[in-house]
Amino acid sequence: MGRLVLAQGEEFHPPGVRDFFLPPIFGEVTKPMVLVVLSVIIIASFFLLATRKMSIVPSKFQFAAESVYDFGRNNIAREQIGSKDFKPFVPLILTLFTFIMVNNIFGIIPVIQFPTMSHIAFPLALSVLVVYPVYHFVGFRRHGFKGYLKNQLFPPGAPKAVYLLLTPIEFFQKFFMNPITLAIRVFGAMFAGHLILLVFTLGGEFLLLHASVPLKPVSIISWAFAIAMTFLEAFIQVLQAYIFALLSAGYIGMALASDH
């Protein structure tokens, strides 16, 4: 994790936003950029190796890959998009889930210890440049331009007078807020979780090295909280990847549905 927080004159400087902007490793290449590439290599290698020698009785490695695929296919894509339309979107949903999960888990892996999605640019790129165009494209292709706008902006069953207020809200939500909130959700969780781990870990270090003797044992409590938060953070990292993929599939399902 490194000494991101320094003690100068026995004064504790808490971690903050500055600690998420790491210096370049070489040239303009930063650690988050390297981690994104590394995650792609890890995911591709995992599935390639696991499916290299497929057998009816799967090995543990094959079983793990099949379980991840089955979860993305059936528990996310099929459930949210529907059994009729989900198959073309399984690769996208599975890729989003595994990519975000691996980049999140980087935050608790020793030496690496940095969740890539704590940089807003990465989840925002996935949301705005990948998910957003896909679900609007399939909606326009399914319903046509006018039909899709009517489907999204004019929910059936509402009184006509209500549309004066409801339609602008629906437009703002579907075409602006959905991709932004999709990105902010995972970013906020990864940013806050990593910051909490930094506070407890480096706070414990400061107490041990610079606090007065009576306060030094408190460092053990701080580190105990850091360990507990690490387990909680691991759960949240997987959960946020699931939520991102789930909502992405849900948006695609709503775009394809004949009703709002």
PAZAPA-4460 file (N, C-alpha, C; in steps of 0.05 Angstrom, whole numbers, plus 32768, in hexadecimal, padded with zeros to 4 digits):
% residues 260
    n_x    n_y    n_z   ca_x   ca_y   ca_z    c_x    c_y    c_z   seq   type   mol
   8011   7FE8   8000   8000   8000   8000   8011   8019   8000     1      M     A
   8029   8017   800D   803B   802D   800D   8034   8042   8021     2      G     A
   8048   8053   8027   8043   8068   803A   8036   8080   802D     3      R     A
   801C   807D   8029   800D   8093   801B   8007   80A9   802F     4      L     A
   8008   80A3   8049   8003   80B7   805D   801D   80BA   806E     5      V     A
   8026   80D2   8071   803F   80D7   8080   8039   80E4   809B     6      L     A
   804A   80DE   80AD   8048   80EA   80C8   805F   80FE   80CA     7      A     A
   8058   8117   80CC   806C   812C   80CD   8069   813A   80E8     8      Q     A
   807E   8137   80F9   807C   8143   8114   8065   8136   8124     9      G     A
   8062   811C   8122   804D   810E   8131   8031   8118   812C    10      E     A
   802D   8121   8114   8012   812A   810B   8008   8117   80F6    11      E     A
   7FF0   810C   80FA   7FE5   80F9   80E8   7FD7   8108   80D1    12      F     A
   7FE0   8101   80B8   7FD3   810D   80A1   7FC1   80F8   8094    13      H     A
   7FA7   80FA   8097   7F95   80E4   808E   7F95   80E2   806F    14      P     A
   7F90   80CA   8065   7F8E   80C6   8048   7F77   80D6   803C    15      P     A
   7F7A   80DD   8023   7F65   80EC   8016   7F65   80E6   7FF8    16      G     A
   7F58   80F8   7FE9   7F56   80F5   7FCC   7F71   80F4   7FBF    17      V     A
   7F84   8103   7FCA   7F9F   8104   7FBD   7FAC   80E9   7FBC    18      R     A
   7FA5   80D7   7FCE   7FB1   80BC   7FCF   7FA7   80AA   7FB9    19      D     A
   7F93   80B2   7FAA   7F89   80A2   7F94   7F95   80AA   7F79    20      F     A
   7FA4   80C0   7F79   7FB2   80C9   7F61   7FCF   80C2   7F63    21      F     A
   7FD5   80AA   7F5A   7FF0   809F   7F5D   8002   80AA   7F46    22      L     A
   801B   80AD   7F4C   802E   80B7   7F37   8031   80A2   7F21    23      P     A
   8038   80AB   7F09   803C   8098   7EF3   8053   8084   7EF9    24      P     A
   804F   806C   7EEF   8063   8057   7EF2   807A   805D   7EDE    25      I     A
   8072   8063   7EC6   8085   806C   7EB1   8076   807B   7E9C    26      F     A
   8082   8091   7E92   8074   80A1   7E7F   805A   80AC   7E8A    27      G     A
   8045   80A8   7E7C   802A   80B0   7E85   801A   8098   7E90    28      E     A
   8026   8081   7E92   8018   8069   7E9B   8017   8068   7EB9    29      V     A
   7FFE   8065   7EC4   7FFA   8064   7EE1   7FF3   8048   7EEA    30      T     A
   7FF3   8044   7F03   7FED   802A   7F0F   7FD1   8021   7F07    31      K     A
   7FBC   8031   7F09   7FA1   8028   7F00   7FA0   801E   7EE3    32      P     A
   7FAF   802C   7ED1   7FB0   8023   7EB5   7FBC   8007   7EB3    33      M     A
   7FD2   8003   7EC2   7FDF   7FE8   7EC2   7FCC   7FD3   7ECD    34      V     A
   7FBD   7FDA   7EE2   7FAB   7FC7   7EEE   7F94   7FBF   7EDC    35      L     A
   7F8A   7FD2   7ECC   7F75   7FCC   7EB8   7F7F   7FB8   7EA4    36      V     A
   7F97   7FBC   7E9A   7FA3   7FA9   7E87   7FA7   7F8E   7E94    37      V     A
   7FB1   7F8E   7EAD   7FB6   7F75   7EBC   7F9C   7F66   7EC0    38      L     A
   7F86   7F74   7EC6   7F6D   7F67   7ECB   7F63   7F59   7EB2    39      S     A
   7F67   7F65   7E9A   7F5F   7F58   7E81   7F6F   7F3F   7E7D    40      V     A
   7F89   7F40   7E82   7F9A   7F29   7E7F   7F92   7F12   7E92    41      I     A
   7F8B   7F19   7EAB   7F83   7F06   7EBF   7F69   7EF8   7EB7    42      I     A
   7F55   7F08   7EAF   7F3B   7EFD   7EA7   7F3D   7EEB   7E8F    43      I     A
   7F4B   7EF5   7E7A   7F4E   7EE6   7E62   7F5D   7ECC   7E67    44      A     A
   7F72   7ECD   7E77   7F82   7EB5   7E7D   7F71   7EA1   7E8D    45      S     A
   7F62   7EAB   7E9F   7F51   7E9A   7EB0   7F3E   7E89   7E9F    46      F     A
   7F2F   7E96   7E8D   7F1C   7E88   7E7D   7F29   7E77   7E67    47      F     A
   7F3F   7E80   7E5C   7F4D   7E70   7E48   7F58   7E57   7E54    48      L     A
   7F65   7E59   7E6B   7F71   7E41   7E78   7F5B   7E2E   7E82    49      L     A
   7F46   7E3A   7E8C   7F30   7E29   7E98   7F21   7E1A   7E82    50      A     A
   7F20   7E24   7E6A   7F10   7E17   7E55   7F22   7E0A   7E40    51      T     A
   7F3C   7E08   7E45   7F4F   7DFD   7E32   7F49   7DDF   7E2E    52      R     A
   7F44   7DD1   7E44   7F3E   7DB4   7E42   7F24   7DAF   7E51    53      K     A
   7F0E   7DB4   7E43   7EF4   7DB0   7E4F   7EEE   7D93   7E51    54      M     A
   7EE0   7D8B   7E67   7ED9   7D6F   7E6B   7EBD   7D6E   7E78    55      S     A
   7EB0   7D57   7E75   7E95   7D54   7E80   7E96   7D56   7E9F    56      I     A
   7EAB   7D4A   7EAA   7EB0   7D4D   7EC7   7EC4   7D63   7ECA    57      V     A
   7EBB   7D7B   7ED1   7ECE   7D92   7ED1   7EE2   7D91   7EE7    58      P     A
   7EF9   7D9C   7EE2   7F0D   7DA0   7EF6   7F04   7DB7   7F08    59      S     A
   7F12   7DBC   7F1E   7F0B   7DD2   7F2F   7F0E   7DED   7F21    60      K     A
   7F22   7DEF   7F10   7F26   7E08   7F01   7F10   7E0C   7EED    61      F     A
   7F08   7DF7   7EDE   7EF2   7DF9   7ECB   7ED8   7DFE   7ED9    62      Q     A
   7ED4   7DF1   7EF0   7EBB   7DF6   7F00   7EB9   7E13   7F09    63      F     A
   7ECF   7E1F   7F11   7ECF   7E3B   7F1A   7EC8   7E4D   7F02    64      A     A
   7ED3   7E48   7EEB   7ECD   7E58   7ED3   7EB0   7E55   7ECB    65      A     A
   7EA6   7E3C   7ECC   7E8A   7E37   7EC4   7E77   7E44   7ED8    66      E     A
   7E7F   7E45   7EF2   7E6E   7E51   7F06   7E6C   7E6F   7F01    67      S     A
   7E82   7E7C   7EFB   7E82   7E99   7EF5   7E71   7E9E   7EDD    68      V     A
   7E75   7E8E   7EC8   7E66   7E92   7EAF   7E48   7E8E   7EB4    69      Y     A
   7E41   7E78   7EC3   7E25   7E73   7EC8   7E18   7E89   7ED8    70      D     A
   7E27   7E94   7EEB   7E1D   7EAA   7EFB   7E17   7EC2   7EEA    71      F     A
   7E2A   7ECA   7ED9   7E26   7EE1   7EC7   7E0F   7EDC   7EB3    72      G     A
   7E0E   7EC3   7EA9   7DFA   7EBD   7E94   7DDE   7EBB   7E9F    73      R     A
   7DDB   7EAB   7EB4   7DC0   7EA5   7EBD   7DB6   7EB7   7ED4    74      N     A
   7DC8   7EBD   7EE7   7DBF   7ECD   7EFD   7DBE   7EEB   7EF8    75      N     A
   7DCC   7EF4   7EE3   7DCC   7F10   7EDC   7DBE   7F15   7EC2    76      I     A
   7DCA   7F0B   7EAC   7DC0   7F12   7E91   7DA4   7F07   7E8D    77      A     A
   7DA0   7EED   7E92   7D85   7EE1   7E8D   7D70   7EEE   7E9F    78      R     A
   7D76   7EF2   7EB8   7D63   7EFC   7ECB   7D5A   7F19   7EC3    79      E     A
   7D6D   7F29   7EBA   7D67   7F45   7EB6   7D5E   7F4B   7E99    80      Q     A
   7D68   7F3D   7E86   7D62   7F43   7E6A   7D4B   7F32   7E60    81      I     A
   7D48   7F1A   7E6B   7D33   7F08   7E63   7D3E   7EF1   7E53    82      G     A
   7D31   7EDA   7E55   7D3A   7EC1   7E48   7D3A   7EC3   7E29    83      S     A
   7D2A   7ED5   7E1F   7D28   7ED7   7E01   7D3F   7EE6   7DF5    84      K     A
   7D48   7EFB   7E03   7D5C   7F0D   7DF6   7D77   7F0D   7E03    85      D     A
   7D7C   7EFE   7E18   7D94   7F02   7E28   7DAE   7EF8   7E1B    86      F     A
   7DAD   7EE4   7E0A   7DC5   7ED6   7E01   7DDA   7EE8   7DF4    87      K     A
   7DD2   7EFA   7DE2   7DE6   7F0B   7DD5   7DF5   7F1D   7DE9    88      P     A
   7DEA   7F21   7E01   7DF6   7F34   7E14   7E06   7F27   7E2A    89      F     A
   7E06   7F0C   7E2A   7E15   7EFD   7E3E   7E33   7F05   7E3F    90      V     A
   7E41   7F06   7E28   7E5D   7F0E   7E28   7E62   7F2A   7E34    91      P     A
   7E50   7F3D   7E2E   7E53   7F58   7E39   7E4F   7F58   7E57    92      L     A
   7E3A   7F4B   7E61   7E34   7F4B   7E7D   7E4A   7F3C   7E8D    93      I     A
   7E52   7F25   7E82   7E67   7F16   7E90   7E81   7F25   7E91    94      L     A
   7E88   7F33   7E7B   7EA0   7F44   7E7A   7E9F   7F5A   7E8E    95      T     A
   7E89   7F68   7E8F   7E86   7F7E   7EA3   7E89   7F74   7EBF    96      L     A
   7E7C   7F5E   7EC5   7E7D   7F53   7EE0   7E9A   7F4B   7EE8    97      F     A
   7EA7   7F3B   7ED8   7EC1   7F31   7EDF   7ED6   7F48   7EDE    98      T     A
   7ED4   7F5A   7ECB   7EE7   7F70   7EC9   7EE6   7F82   7EE1    99      F     A
   7ECE   7F8A   7EE9   7ECB   7F9C   7F00   7ED3   7F8D   7F1A   100      I     A
   7ECB   7F74   7F1C   7ED1   7F65   7F34   7EF0   7F62   7F38   101      M     A
   7EFE   7F5B   7F23   7F1B   7F58   7F26   7F28   7F73   7F2C   102      V     A
   7F20   7F89   7F1F   7F2B   7FA3   7F25   7F24   7FAD   7F41   103      N     A
   7F0D   7FA5   7F4B   7F06   7FAC   7F66   7F17   7F9C   7F7A   104      N     A
   7F1A   7F82   7F75   7F29   7F71   7F88   7F46   7F79   7F8A   105      I     A
   7F50   7F86   7F75   7F6C   7F90   7F77   7F70   7FA0   7F90   106      F     A
   7F5B   7FAC   7F9B   7F5E   7FBE   7FB2   7F66   7FB0   7FCB   107      G     A
   7F63   7F95   7FCD   7F6B   7F87   7FE5   7F81   7F73   7FE0   108      I     A
   7F8C   7F72   7FC8   7FA2   7F60   7FC2   7FBC   7F6D   7FCB   109      I     A
   7FCC   7F5F   7FDC   7FE5   7F6B   7FE5   7FF7   7F74   7FCE   110      P     A
   8006   7F89   7FD3   8017   7F96   7FBF   8007   7FA7   7FAC   111      V     A
   7FF3   7F9C   7F9F   7FE2   7FAC   7F8C   7FD2   7FC0   7F9C   112      I     A
   7FBF   7FB7   7FAC   7FB0   7FC7   7FBF   7FA6   7FE1   7FB4   113      Q     A
   7F99   7FE0   7F9D   7F8C   7FF8   7F92   7F75   7FF0   7F80   114      F     A
   7F5C   7FF7   7F88   7F45   7FF0   7F77   7F43   8003   7F5F   115      P     A
   7F45   7FF9   7F48   7F46   800A   7F30   7F2C   801B   7F2E   116      T     A
   7F16   800F   7F36   7EFC   801D   7F33   7EFA   8035   7F47   117      M     A
   7F0E   8039   7F58   7F0D   8051   7F69   7F15   806A   7F5A   118      S     A
   7F1D   8067   7F41   7F20   807D   7F2E   7F07   807F   7F1D   119      H     A
   7EF9   8095   7F20   7EDE   8098   7F13   7EDF   8094   7EF5   120      I     A
   7EF6   8099   7EE8   7EF8   8097   7ECB   7EF3   807B   7EC1   121      A     A
   7EFB   8067   7ED0   7EF8   804B   7EC7   7EDA   8042   7EC7   122      F     A
   7ECC   8044   7EDE   7EB0   803C   7EDD   7E9F   804E   7ECB   123      P     A
   7EA7   8068   7EC9   7E98   807A   7EB7   7E9B   8072   7E9A   124      L     A
   7EB4   8069   7E93   7EB8   8060   7E77   7EA8   8048   7E71   125      A     A
   7EA7   8035   7E84   7E97   801D   7E80   7E79   8024   7E7D   126      L     A
   7E70   8036   7E8D   7E54   803D   7E8D   7E4C   804D   7E75   127      S     A
   7E5B   8063   7E6F   7E53   8076   7E5A   7E5B   806B   7E3E   128      V     A
   7E72   805E   7E3C   7E7C   8056   7E22   7E74   8039   7E1A   129      L     A
   7E6B   8029   7E2E   7E64   800D   7E28   7E47   8008   7E2D   130      V     A
   7E3E   800A   7E46   7E23   8002   7E4D   7E0F   8015   7E41   131      V     A
   7E13   802F   7E44   7E00   8043   7E3A   7DFA   8040   7E1C   132      Y     A
   7E0F   803F   7E0B   7E09   803C   7DEE   7DFB   8021   7DE8   133      P     A
   7E02   800C   7DF6   7DF7   7FF2   7DF0   7DD9   7FF1   7DF5   134      V     A
   7DD1   7FF9   7E0D   7DB5   7FF6   7E13   7DA3   8009   7E03   135      Y     A
   7DAD   8021   7DFC   7D9D   8032   7DEB   7D9C   8028   7DCF   136      H     A
   7DB3   801E   7DC5   7DB4   8013   7DAA   7DA0   7FFC   7DA6   137      F     A
   7DA0   7FE9   7DB9   7D8E   7FD2   7DB6   7D71   7FDB   7DB8   138      V     A
   7D6C   7FF0   7DC9   7D51   7FFA   7DCB   7D47   8007   7DB2   139      G     A
   7D58   8018   7DA5   7D51   8024   7D8C   7D4D   800F   7D76   140      F     A
   7D5F   7FFB   7D76   7D5D   7FE6   7D62   7D43   7FD6   7D65   141      R     A
   7D3B   7FD0   7D7E   7D24   7FC0   7D83   7D0A   7FCF   7D7D   142      R     A
   7D08   7FE8   7D86   7CEF   7FF7   7D85   7CEE   800D   7D70   143      H     A
   7D05   8013   7D64   7D06   802A   7D52   7D0A   8044   7D62   144      G     A
   7D11   805A   7D55   7D17   8072   7D63   7CFF   807D   7D73   145      F     A
   7CE9   8080   7D66   7CD1   808B   7D73   7CC6   8078   7D88   146      K     A
   7CC6   805E   7D81   7CBB   804A   7D93   7CCC   8048   7DAD   147      G     A
   7CE6   804A   7DAA   7CF7   8048   7DC2   7CF4   8060   7DD4   148      Y     A
   7CF3   8078   7DC8   7CF0   8090   7DD8   7CD4   8090   7DE6   149      L     A
   7CC0   8086   7DD8   7CA6   8084   7DE4   7CA6   8070   7DFB   150      K     A
   7CB4   805A   7DF7   7CB5   8045   7E0B   7CC4   804E   7E24   151      N     A
   7CD8   805F   7E21   7CE9   8068   7E37   7CDE   8081   7E45   152      Q     A
   7CD1   8092   7E36   7CCA   80AC   7E41   7CAD   80AF   7E48   153      L     A
   7C9C   809D   7E3E   7C7F   809F   7E44   7C76   8084   7E4F   154      F     A
   7C7A   8080   7E69   7C71   8067   7E76   7C53   8064   7E73   155      P     A
   7C49   804C   7E6B   7C2D   8048   7E66   7C1D   804A   7E81   156      P     A
   7C05   8053   7E7F   7BF3   8054   7E96   7BF2   806E   7EA5   157      G     A
   7C05   8080   7E9F   7C05   8099   7EAD   7BF2   80AD   7EA0   158      A     A
   7BE5   80BE   7EAF   7BD4   80D3   7EA3   7BE4   80E5   7E91   159      P     A
   7BD8   80EF   7E7C   7BE6   80FF   7E68   7BF2   8118   7E75   160      K     A
   7BE4   8124   7E88   7BEE   813C   7E94   7C08   8137   7EA4   161      A     A
   7C0B   811F   7EAE   7C22   8118   7EBE   7C3B   8117   7EAC   162      V     A
   7C38   8110   7E92   7C4E   810E   7E80   7C5E   8128   7E7E   163      Y     A
   7C51   813F   7E83   7C5F   8159   7E82   7C76   815A   7E97   164      L     A
   7C71   814D   7EAD   7C86   814C   7EC2   7C96   8132   7EC0   165      L     A
   7C89   811C   7EB9   7C97   8102   7EB9   7CAA   80FE   7EA3   166      L     A
   7CA3   8107   7E8B   7CB5   8103   7E73   7CD0   8110   7E76   167      T     A
   7CD2   8129   7E7E   7CED   8134   7E82   7CFE   8125   7E97   168      P     A
   7CF0   811C   7EAC   7CFE   810D   7EC1   7D08   80F3   7EB6   169      I     A
   7CF8   80E5   7EA6   7CFF   80CC   7E9A   7D17   80D0   7E86   170      E     A
   7D15   80E5   7E77   7D2B   80EB   7E64   7D45   80F0   7E72   171      F     A
   7D44   8100   7E87   7D5C   8106   7E97   7D68   80ED   7EA4   172      F     A
   7D56   80DC   7EAE   7D5F   80C4   7EBB   7D6B   80B0   7EA8   173      Q     A
   7D5C   80AA   7E92   7D64   8095   7E80   7D7D   809D   7E6F   174      K     A
   7D7F   80B6   7E67   7D93   80BE   7E54   7DAB   80CD   7E61   175      F     A
   7DA9   80D3   7E7B   7DBF   80E1   7E88   7DC7   80D4   7EA3   176      F     A
   7DB3   80D0   7EB4   7DBA   80C7   7ECF   7DC1   80AA   7ED1   177      M     A
   7DB4   8099   7EC1   7DB9   807C   7EC4   7DD7   8075   7EC0   178      N     A
   7DE4   807E   7EAB   7E01   8077   7EA8   7E12   8084   7EBD   179      P     A
   7E0B   809C   7EC7   7E1B   80A9   7EDB   7E19   809B   7EF6   180      I     A
   7E00   8095   7EFE   7DFC   8087   7F18   7E08   806B   7F17   181      T     A
   7E07   805E   7F00   7E13   8043   7EFE   7E31   8044   7F04   182      L     A
   7E3E   8059   7EFA   7E5B   805C   7EFF   7E61   8065   7F1B   183      A     A
   7E51   8078   7F25   7E57   8084   7F3F   7E53   806F   7F55   184      I     A
   7E41   805C   7F52   7E3B   8048   7F66   7E54   8038   7F6D   185      R     A
   7E61   802D   7F58   7E78   801C   7F5D   7E91   802D   7F64   186      V     A
   7E93   8044   7F58   7EA9   8056   7F5F   7EA8   805E   7F7C   187      F     A
   7E90   8067   7F86   7E8E   806F   7FA1   7E94   805A   7FB5   188      G     A
   7E8B   8041   7FB0   7E90   802B   7FC2   7EAE   8024   7FC3   189      A     A
   7EBC   8024   7FAC   7ED8   801E   7FAB   7EE9   8034   7FB7   190      M     A
   7EE2   804C   7FB2   7EF1   8063   7FBD   7EEF   8064   7FDB   191      F     A
   7ED6   8061   7FE5   7ED2   8063   8002   7EDE   804B   8010   192      A     A
   7EDC   8033   8005   7EE7   801B   8012   7F05   801D   8014   193      G     A
   7F12   8025   7FFE   7F2F   8027   7FFE   7F39   803C   8012   194      H     A
   7F2A   8052   8014   7F31   8068   8026   7F2F   805E   8043   195      L     A
   7F1A   804F   8049   7F17   8044   8064   7F2E   8032   806C   196      I     A
   7F36   8021   8059   7F4C   800F   805E   7F66   801E   8063   197      L     A
   7F6A   8034   8054   7F82   8045   8058   7F81   8052   8073   198      L     A
   7F6A   805B   807C   7F69   8069   8096   7F70   8056   80AC   199      V     A
   7F65   803E   80AD   7F6A   802B   80C2   7F87   8020   80C1   200      F     A
   7F90   801A   80A9   7FAB   800E   80A7   7FC1   8023   80AE   201      T     A
   7FBF   803A   80A2   7FD4   804E   80A6   7FD1   805C   80C1   202      L     A
   7FB8   805D   80CA   7FB3   8068   80E5   7FC0   8056   80FA   203      G     A
   7FBD   803B   80F7   7FCA   8029   8109   7FE8   802B   8108   204      G     A
   7FF3   802F   80F0   8010   8032   80ED   801A   804B   80FC   205      E     A
   800B   8061   80F9   8012   807A   8106   8011   8077   8124   206      F     A
   7FFC   806A   812F   7FFA   8066   814C   8011   8055   8156   207      L     A
   8019   8041   8148   802F   8030   8151   8049   803E   8151   208      L     A
   804E   804E   813D   8069   805A   813A   806C   8075   8147   209      L     A
   8056   8084   814A   8058   80A0   8152   8047   80A8   816A   210      H     A
   8034   8097   8172   8023   809E   8189   8032   809A   81A3   211      A     A
   8027   80A5   81B8   8032   80A1   81D2   802E   8083   81DA   212      S     A
   803E   807A   81ED   803E   805E   81F5   8022   8054   81FC   213      V     A
   8012   8063   820C   7FF7   8058   8213   7FE5   8054   81FA   214      P     A
   7FEA   8063   81E5   7FD8   8061   81CD   7FE2   804C   81B9   215      L     A
   7FFA   8043   81BC   8005   8030   81A8   7FF4   8016   81A6   216      K     A
   7FE9   800B   81BB   7FD8   7FF3   81B8   7FBF   7FF8   81A7   217      P     A
   7FB7   8011   81A5   7F9F   8017   8194   7FA4   8010   8177   218      V     A
   7FBE   8010   816F   7FC5   8009   8154   7FBB   7FED   814D   219      S     A
   7FBB   7FDB   8161   7FB1   7FBF   815C   7F94   7FC0   8155   220      I     A
   7F85   7FD1   8163   7F68   7FD3   815E   7F63   7FDE   8142   221      I     A
   7F73   7FF2   813B   7F71   7FFE   8120   7F76   7FE9   810A   222      S     A
   7F8B   7FD9   810E   7F91   7FC4   80FA   7F7C   7FAE   80FA   223      W     A
   7F70   7FA8   8111   7F5A   7F94   8112   7F42   7F9E   8102   224      A     A
   7F3C   7FB8   8105   7F27   7FC3   80F4   7F2E   7FC2   80D7   225      F     A
   7F47   7FC7   80D0   7F50   7FC5   80B4   7F4C   7FA9   80A9   226      A     A
   7F52   7F95   80B9   7F4F   7F79   80B0   7F31   7F73   80AB   227      I     A
   7F21   7F7C   80BF   7F04   7F77   80BD   7EF8   7F86   80A4   228      A     A
   7F01   7F9E   80A0   7EF8   7FAE   8089   7F01   7FA2   806F   229      M     A
   7F18   7F94   806F   7F22   7F87   8056   7F0E   7F72   804D   230      T     A
   7F05   7F62   8061   7EF1   7F4D   805A   7ED7   7F59   8050   231      F     A
   7ECE   7F6E   805D   7EB6   7F7C   8055   7EBA   7F88   8039   232      L     A
   7ED1   7F94   8034   7ED7   7FA0   801B   7ED7   7F8B   8004   233      E     A
   7EE2   7F73   800A   7EE2   7F5E   7FF6   7EC5   7F57   7FED   234      A     A
   7EB3   7F56   8001   7E97   7F50   7FFA   7E8B   7F67   7FEA   235      F     A
   7E91   7F80   7FF1   7E86   7F97   7FE3   7E91   7F98   7FC6   236      I     A
   7EAA   7F91   7FC3   7EB7   7F91   7FA8   7EA9   7F7F   7F95   237      Q     A
   7EA3   7F67   7F9E   7E95   7F53   7F8D   7E78   7F5D   7F89   238      V     A
   7E6C   7F67   7F9F   7E50   7F70   7F9D   7E4D   7F87   7F89   239      L     A
   7E5F   7F9A   7F89   7E5D   7FB0   7F77   7E61   7FA8   7F5A   240      Q     A
   7E72   7F94   7F55   7E74   7F8A   7F3A   7E5A   7F7D   7F31   241      A     A
   7E4E   7F6E   7F43   7E34   7F61   7F3E   7E1F   7F77   7F38   242      Y     A
   7E1E   7F8B   7F49   7E09   7FA0   7F45   7E0D   7FAF   7F2B   243      I     A
   7E26   7FB5   7F23   7E2B   7FC2   7F0A   7E21   7FB1   7EF2   244      F     A
   7E28   7F97   7EF3   7E20   7F86   7EDD   7E01   7F82   7EDE   245      A     A
   7DF6   7F80   7EF5   7DD9   7F7C   7EF8   7DC9   7F94   7EED   246      L     A
   7DD2   7FAC   7EF4   7DC4   7FC4   7EEA   7DC8   7FC7   7ECC   247      L     A
   7DE0   7FC1   7EC3   7DE5   7FC2   7EA6   7DD2   7FB0   7E97   248      S     A
   7DCF   7F97   7EA1   7DBD   7F85   7E94   7DA0   7F8E   7E97   249      A     A
   7D9A   7F9A   7EAE   7D7F   7FA5   7EB2   7D78   7FBB   7E9E   250      G     A
   7D8B   7FCD   7E99   7D87   7FE2   7E86   7D82   7FD7   7E6A   251      Y     A
   7D92   7FC3   7E63   7D8E   7FB6   7E48   7D72   7FA9   7E47   252      I     A
   7D6A   7F9B   7E5C   7D50   7F8F   7E5D   7D3A   7FA3   7E5A   253      G     A
   7D3C   7FBA   7E68   7D27   7FCE   7E66   7D26   7FDA   7E4A   254      M     A
   7D3E   7FDD   7E3D   7D3E   7FE8   7E22   7D31   7FD5   7E0E   255      A     A
   7D33   7FBB   7E13   7D27   7FA8   7E00   7D0A   7FA2   7E06   256      L     A
   7D01   7FA8   7E1E   7CE6   7FA1   7E26   7CD2   7FB2   7E17   257      A     A
   7CBB   7FA7   7E12   7CA6   7FB6   7E04   7C98   7FCA   7E16   258      S     A
   7C98   7FC4   7E30   7C8C   7FD7   7E43   7CA2   7FE5   7E52   259      D     A
   7C9C   7FFC   7E5E   7CB0   800B   7E6D   7CBA   7FFB   7E85   260      H     A
***
